[in-house]
């Protein structure tokens, strides 16, 4: 079963051809350079970039997978319908509808967060790595727009235990970087600076909601605390000058530590409450090596196991993970019945 999958949920135009859990081809066009000078994703620019690149990305994907005639070589089309940036999702859905009619195929829609869950089980074209599903799993999803704790009960079966009530962890890291004048995207820059001094609490910032009884997250208060700390110490970047009394590497390290301590605390709490020690971790922030180290230490303490996305490109937004989810949906006959009623769902939940 070969599936052509499309993802335009935010600022990457992505397409992939998958066969079961195997990725035969994967192409991603990043818009980072377009949005960098604006310090974040600009919806109108994102939509235009998707529209300009989506045909090329799909054609390149088909070429790399050595598919000459999609009518005979592709079984289904899959597309992300949410959550994400509405105008961006619209581009992918529109193109998927066109291809479904052109190639006379059935369409499968996939929740983007489902994709991040299944990203830990994606294989290369040779079927590696070989990972058997051992349900249930506790899933930690950490990205620029989402922070969630989910029980992955069985294929396509989820229970959300907790989620962010305002800003996501990735968004908080990007905001901190912006306040420090480090540009966009900020998460990777924060990580590089923190690496120079270690992930330590040189300057103490709040660990939000660790005293709450639930498993939800909140990072808006942490961002506010960081802003006022910088303002109080004269470090808000205006013309590239900062207060030399504050060390930027230590600021980056301390803020990152506050975010990660909060994530680890909530995962630890979830493991103790529900007893599931098999953890999977997905989303763009998972590329951070400090976070991976902290998670491995936690899981070792519980004598559990942890799975991360096996390939670097799977941490961020991509279509390969969408194709893998679509495979399991196809096996259950979960196809779109009415194309005309299919629409983007920017706030779609699991």
N, C-alpha and C positions, 0 to 999 in steps of 0.2 A: 504494500500500500504506500504510494507516494503522494505526498501532500505539498502543495505550494502555499507557504504561509507568508503573511504580510503583517508588519507591525509599524504603525506610525503614531504611537501613543503620546510622544512628546517631541524630542528634538533629534531623533535618529530615524532615518528612513531605512527600514530593514526588510529583507526578504530571505527566505530559505526554502530549500527543498529537503524534506525529511522522509525517511522510510522507517516506520516504527519509531524507535528512539534514536535512530542513527541520522546524522546530519550529512547529506550528500553535497550540499552547497550552502553557503551562508555569506550574505553581503550586507554590510552596514555602511550607510553614508551619514557621518556625524555632522551636526550643524554647530558645533562648539565655536568655530571661528566666526560664524555669523553673529552669534549672540554674545560673544565675549566682551565686545566693546560696550554692550549695554548692561553688563553685570548680571544677566539672567536671561531666561527665555522670553522672547517677544512673540506673542501668539501670531500676529499677522506675518511676521518674517518666517516663522516656523511653517505655517501653512504654505506660503509661496515656495519655500525650499523643498517641501515634500512634493508639491505639484511639479516642480521642475526636475526632480530626481527620481521619482518613483518608477517611471517607465524604464529608465536606464538600470536601476537597481534590480528590477524584476528580470529584465533581459539578461543582465550579467549573471544572475542567479541560475537561470535556465541554462545558460551557456556553460557555466562551471559544473553543473550537474549532468552535462552532456545530453540534455533533453532537446530534441529537435522538433518534436510535435507534441505539445502539451495535451492535445486532444486524445492522444492514445497513450501517453506516458505518465500523465498526471491523473490521479484518482479523485482528489478533492482539493478545494481551495479553502484556506483558513485565514481569518483576520481577527485582530484585536478590536473589540467594540467598546472597551472601557476597562478600568478607569483611565483617565488621562486628560490631555488638553483637547477640548472639544473640536476646535478647528483642525487640529492635527489628526485626530481619530477619523474625522470626516473624509479626509483624503484617502486613507487606506480602505475604508469601507466602500467608498465610491468606486475605487479601482477594483476591489474584490468583486463587486457586483458586475462590473463590466466583463471581467474575466470569466465569471460563472456563466454569463450569457454567451460569451464568445466561444468558450470551450465546451459548453453544455455540461457543466459539472454541478455538484451539490456544494453548498457553502456551510462552513462550520465557524461559529463565533467563539472566541476565547477571552476569558477574563485575564487581563494582563498580569494580575497577581497570581493566578493559577500558573501562568508561565514561569514566574520566579520560583514557585514551589517545585515545579517539574524540572527547572534548570539544573538541579542537582543530579538528575538521572539521564541527562543527555549524553549520547555516545558519539564518537567520531564515525566515519564511514566504515571502519573495520569492526565496529561493535565494542570499542573500548572507551572507558573502563566498564567492565561487567559488574553491574550492581543490581542485586536482587532487592525487590521491594519487601520491606519487613514492617508492615503496618502494626500499630499506628505510629505516627511521627509527631513531634512538636516542631512547628516551623516558625522561624523568626524571619520576617521580611523587613528589610531595611533599605529604603531608597530615598531619593530626593523628595518624593511626594507622599510616601507611605511608611509607617512603622506599625507592624502588626505581629501578634502572636496567634498562631492558628494550630488547631489539631487537624492533621492530615489523616483522616480516619481510614480511608480506602480510596481507590481511584475515583477522582472527581467528587469526593465527599469531604467537606470541611466544616469545622466549627471555630468561629472567631472567638478567642478568649479575651483579647485586648487589642486596642488600637489607639493611635494618637487622637487626642481630642482637639488638637490644633495643628501645630507645626510638626513636621517629621524630622527625624534625626539628620538625614542628609541635608534638608533645608536649613537646619540650625548650623551645620558645619559651613555651608555656603555663605550664610549670613555673617558668621564670625569672620570668615575670610574677607568678605566685602568690607566689614568695619575696619579690618586691619590693612585694607588697600591691596589685597593679594590677588584680586581679579576673580574671574569665573572660568570654569567651575572651581569652587574653593576647597572641596573635600580633599582632593589629591595634594593640594599645596599645604593644607593644614597637616596632612600626614607626613609630608617630607620635612617640614619644619620641626614637627614633634619628634621625628626620628633622631634629630641631632642632639636632643637632650633627654630622650626617653619619654615614655608615656607616664608622666608624674604630675602630682598636684602642687606645683610651685605656687600658683595663685589659686585660692579655693573659690569655686563657683558651686551653686546649688545643684543637688541631685534631685530633679523634680519628681514628685509623686511616689517617692520610695516609702512614704508613710501611709499611702493610700491602701485600702484593703483590696482594690481591684487590680487588674493587670493592664490597665490603660497607660498610655504615655502622654506626656506634654512637654514640649520644648520651647514654647513661647516665653515662659518666665525666665528660662535660662538665657535666652537671647537678650532679653531685657536687662537682666543682671549683668551680662557681659558688656552691653552698651554703656550702662551707667558706670561700671568699673573703669572703662576706657575714658569716658568723659571726665570722671572725677580725677583721673591721673593724667589728663591732657594728651591722650593718645589717639583721639579720633582723627583719622586721616583726612586732610583737606587738600594739601598741596604736596603730599608725599613725605611730609615731615612728621615724625612721631616723638614721643617722650623717650629719650634714651635711657631713662631710669627704669623703664619696663623692657624686658627682653622679649622680643617677638616670638622666638622659638619656644620660650617658656609659656607665653600666652597661648600659643597654638596647642602646646602639649597639655596645658591645664584645662583648656576648654574641651579638647578631645577626650580627656580623661573623664570629665563630668558627663559627657554624652554616653561614653562607653560604660561607665560605672552604672548608669541608669539602665542601660540595655541588659547588662549582666545581672543586675539585681532582679529585674523582672523575669528574666529567663530562669534564674535560680528559684524564684518564688513559684513560677509555673511548674517546674519539675517537681518541687516538693508537694505542690497541691494536687497535681493530676497523676504523678508517678510515671510519666513517660520520659524515658532517658535517651531515646533515639531522636536526635535533633537534626533538622536540615535548615540551612541558612541561605537566603537568596536576596538579591537586590544589589544595586550599585555600590552601596557603602561596604558591602562584603569584600570588596577588593582590598580594603584596608588591612594590612598585615597585623597591626596592633590589635584590631578587633578580633581577627582570627585567632591570635595568640591567647587573648583573654577567654574566648569561647572554648578553645581546646582545654585550657586550665580548668574551667568550670566543669566541663563534661568529664574530665579525668577525675575530678573530685566526686562525681556521682557514679563513676564506673559505667558511663554510658558511651554512646558513639555519636559522631557528628559528620555530616556530609556538607561540603561546599560545592558550588558549581565547579566541575572538573576542568573547564577551560576558561581562560581569562575573559573572552568576549561574552561569556554567559552571565557574568556578574551584572553588566549593564543591560540596557534594553536591546533586544534582538528578536528575530523571528524564528530562530531554531527552536527555542523553548515553546513558542506558540504552536509550531508544527507538531511537537511531541504531545502536547495536551490534546491537539486536534485528533491525533491518532487514537487516543483512548476514547474520545467522544465519538469518533466514527464507528468504533467497535460497538458502541452502545446505540448507534443510530441517531445521535443528537445533531440533526441538521436543521438549518434555517428553513422554515416552511413557507414563509412569505417574504420575499426580498423587498417588496414595497414598504413593509412595516419595519424593516430593520433600520435602526438608527443608532447613532453614537450614544453612549451612556457614560459621560465623564465622571460620574460619582458612583459607578457600579461597585458593589461590594461582593465578597465571596459568599 
